[in-house]
Amino acid sequence: QDMRYQENDLLEQTLALAEEQGAAAAADFLARERAFLAPGDYPQVYYFLACLAGRSGDSAAALDWLEQAVDKNGWFYRAEVLRDDDLAALCGAPRFERLLRLCARRRAAALESACCVCSFAGKTAPRALLALHGNTQCAADAAADWAPAAAAAGAQLVTLQSDLPDCSGRFRWQCGEGDLARAVPAARLLAGAGFERVCWGGFSAGCDVLLRLAARPGFRCDALLLQSPWLPVLESAPDGAAALCAALAQKGTALALCCGELDEDCLPGARQLAVQAARAGARASLCVVPGLRHQFAPSFDLAFLAALAGT
């Protein structure tokens, strides 16, 4: 084959194969197909390979993959993910405990030096699209995912990267109030830059950050585009989705959601938000993509592009 995978798409295909044919077949697939990723570092791929080996009962292979990632490549992982059930058989093994300690030291160092990174360096187009990555991603992922929509709408793409390291080169959101402080400076920067239209787009956990912020007074968001939205805010907000959607309607913020038919974790929240937004009188749309898991659709929904362009 001659295609190049996005990392998230390859991992979602691997998960689907694990469900259908088992962990061993999925591990073989991922080990082979990772050669078709664009050049770069992919710590999540090695983590998946270790977990699939552990799920298959091959603890030696699981340790080998982790040692390649941590010792050979110099990466780190959060302690929480290394305590995954698939790796439970490794707990207590000296080789594994050494990796845990090394990862903890490297992540602590990364936390000390990390800072939020916004790519905005001046206005270059009449419209702006602020894009947030999901967990275990980075600004480069957001740029690659949202670039086609931004180009189609003639919008300047601006990315914001979290300062919370997930693993080497990948970051995460807390999906709580702390994320608002991370996103506020970028939102204010774009609001004051003279754009005729300012839109926000998020993937997965990035959607939760943007929805929380869009519902707050004082922040300009003409359109909110949420792809595969993971939305714990719907459970934690005092009045749930109704209050959030009322705020969007009052601001005149258009809401466009897109979610995969097979995205069991995120589709219920997307449907709930779309229904509540319509009840609140907000301009809202939901596209459910057949056969899609937790990933970007192969092509952008027309409602996304219309919301971006303001048509």
N, C-alpha and C positions, 0 to 999 in steps of 0.2 A: 504494500500500500504506500501512497505518497502523501497522505494528508498529515497535517500537524495538529496535535491535540492542544486544547487548553487543559491545564492541569485538572480543574474541577470537573470538566467533562469526562476525562479519562477515569477519574476516581469514581464518578457516578456510574459509569459503565461497569467498572469493576465491582461496585456494590450490587448492581443488578445481576451480574453474572454469579456472584457469591450466593445470592438468594435462589437463583435458578439451578445452578450446577454444583454449588459447594465452594468452600474456601480454597481447596487445592487448585481447582480449575481457574478460579479468579486470580490466584497468585501467579499461575503460569501466564495468564493473559497479561497481567500488569507488568510482570518482569519482561515480557516480550515487547509490549506496546509502548513502554516508557521510552524506547529509542526514538519514537516519533513525536515526542515533546520538543518544543523549540529549545534551543540551547539555553541552559540556565540551571539554577539550583532548585531541587524539588524535595525538600525534607519530608513533605507529607507523603510522597510516593514511597519512600523508605519506611515510614511509619506504617503505612497500609500493608506493605509487604511483610513487616514484622508481625503485625496483628493477624494477617491471614495465615502465616506460618504457625503462630501460636494457636489459632482456632483449629488448625488441622492437626495439632498435637506435635508439631515439630519444633520443640523448644530450642534446639541447637540452631536451626535456621533462623528463628526469630531473633536470637541473640546475635547471630552473624550480621543480620541486616541492621540491627541497632548499633553494633560496633562499627560497621562501615559508615553509618551516618554520623555517629558521635566522634569516634576516634579518627577515622580516615578523612571525613569531610569537615570535621570541626563544628558540627551543628549541635543544637540543644532542643529539648522538648520540655513542656511543662510537666511537673510531677504528676498532675491529675491524669493526663492522658497516658502516662507510662504505667499507671495503676489500673489500666483498662482490664476488663474481664478476660479478654483474649490473651493478655500477657500475665495472667495470674500465676501460671506455673513457673514463671521466672522469679517471682518474689522470694527473697532470701538467698538466691544464688549470688555468690561473690561477684561474678562478672556483671550481673545486672545491677546490684547495689552500687557498684563502682560507677556505672553509667548514670544512675540516679544522682549521685553526689556531684558528678562532673556537670550534668545538665543544670542542677540547681545553682551551681556557682556561675555558670555562663549566663543563665537567665537573670540572675541577680545583677550581674554586670551590665547586661543589656537594658534592664529596667533603669539603672542609674543614668545611662547615657541617652535613652530614647526621648524623642520629643515629637509632637504632632507636626506633620509636614503638609503644608498646603501648596499646591503647584502654581497658584495665581501670581503672575508677575506683571500684570497690566492688561487692560482691555484690548482685545484684538478682533472682536466680532460684536454685532448688535445684541445677541442673546448669550446667556450663560447657562451652563449645566454643571452643577456641583455634584460630583459622583463619589459615593462612599463604598468601599469594599466590604465584603462579609468577613466573618471570622476565619482564621487560618489563611487569609489573603493579604494583599498589600496594594499600594496605590497603582502599581503596574497592572495588576489584574483589573482594577476598576477602569483604568485607561483603555485597556484592550477591549473590555466588555461594552463600554459605553461610547467608544469612538464612532461606530457606525451611526448611531442615533444622533449624536451631536453633529456629525457631518451632514446628515440628511436634513437636519433642521437649521443648518447654518449657525450653530451655537458653539461658543468657545467652551471646551471641556476643561474643567478644573477638578482636580482630585484632592481628597483629604485623607491622610493616613494616620491611623491611631498611634498613640505612644505606648500601647500595652503589648509587649512582645508575646506572641503565642508560641512560636518555635522560631528557629533561625530565619530571618527575613520575612516572617509572616506575623500578622498582628490581629488583635481582636478588640471587640467592644464589650463593655460590661452590661449593656442594655439596662441602664439605670441613670440616675440623675448625674452621675459623674461624667457621662458621655456628652451631656449638653455643654459643659464647660469646654470640652474639646472641640465641638463643632461651632460654637458661637462666634469665635473670631473670624472664621472663614465665611460664615453666613453674613456677618456684618460687613466684611470686606467687599463682597459681591453686591450687597444691597446699596453700598455707597459708591459704586464704580460707574454708574450711569448707564447700565444695561437697560434696554427697553423691555426685556423679559428675563426673569431669573427663575430657573427651574432646578429642582433637586432630584437626584436619582440614587437609589440604594439597592444593594443586593443583600438578601438574607438579614443578618443582624444589623447591617447598615441601615436597613429600612426602619428598624425600631428607633434608632437615633434620630433619623430625619422626621419621623412622625411625631415624636415627642417635641421636637423643636418647632415644627410647623404649627403645632397647636398652641404654642406660646404667643402671647401678644408681642408686637414689636419686631417680628422677623418676617421679611418679605419672601414669599414663596408663591410664585404664580402657578406652578404646576409641580405636583409631587408624584414621581414615577417610582413605583415599588415593584421590583422583580424578585420573585420567590421570597416574599416577606416573612421573616420570622419576627413575631410581634408579641413579646411578653408584656409590653405595655398594655395590651388589651385586658390582661389579668390584673395588673398592678394599679392601673388608673382608678381613682375613686368611683367614677361613673362609667368606666369601661369605654367602649368604642363610641357610645353616643355623645359624650362630652367632647371627645377628640374631633369627631366629625362635625359637630356643631361649630367648633372653632374654625375648622377648615371652610365650612360654608360661609361663615361670617366674613372671613378674609377673601372669599372668592377664589380659593385655591382649587384648581382642578386636580382630581385624583385619578391616576391610572395604575391599575394593578395587573400583573401578569404572573401566573403560577402554573407549574406543571400539574397535569392530571394525577401523576403518581407521587407528588410531593405531599405525603401524608401528614408531615409535621406542620407545613405552612399553608396548605390549601384551606383548611377550616378557618383560620384567622383571616385570610384574604377574602373569603366569602363573607365573613361576619363584618369586616370593615366596609366592603362594597355595599352591603345591604344598609348598614347604619348611615353611610355617607349619603345614599339616595334618600333615605328618610329625613335626613337633616337638610336636604335641599342642595347638597353639593353636587357639582358636576363630577360624576364618577363612572368608571368603567372597569370591568374585570374580564381579562382574557385567560381562559383555561386551555393550556396547550396539550392536546392528546399525546400520551406516551412519554411526556417529559417528566424527569425527576427534579431534584433540587439543583437547577442550573438555568442559565440563560436560554431563552428560546433561540432556535436557529436564525430567525429573522424577527425584527421588532414588530410588535403589534401596531396596527395603524393608529389606535387610540393613543399609544405612547407618543408617536410622531406628531399627531395632531395637538396633543397637550403641550409638547415642546414648542411647537411653532405658534401656538395660540389660535389655531383655526377650529 
